[in-house]
């Protein structure tokens, strides 16, 4: 079954998800797991998904955890939230 999507990327200062296109295999697991549906499959096979609605991201990390390619997805929390992070020990 072929699906067609029409969307317009909503401008936002948030850049919650960044893909490393040299590592991403375009499996779309992150698209399927996203709880708020901000990710859309890329029409070019093997390319990273499109972040269509970046301002809606919950920063839950599900996309990073489901990705089979370590380092292909980087979740970047807003600077204001990073101030509360505690460095990992050990």
Secondary structure, 3 states (H helix, E strand, C coil): CCCCCCCCCCCCCCCCEEECCCCCCCCCHHHHHCCCCCEECCCCCCCCCEECCHHHCCCCCHHHHHCCCCCCEEECCCHHHHCCCCCCCC
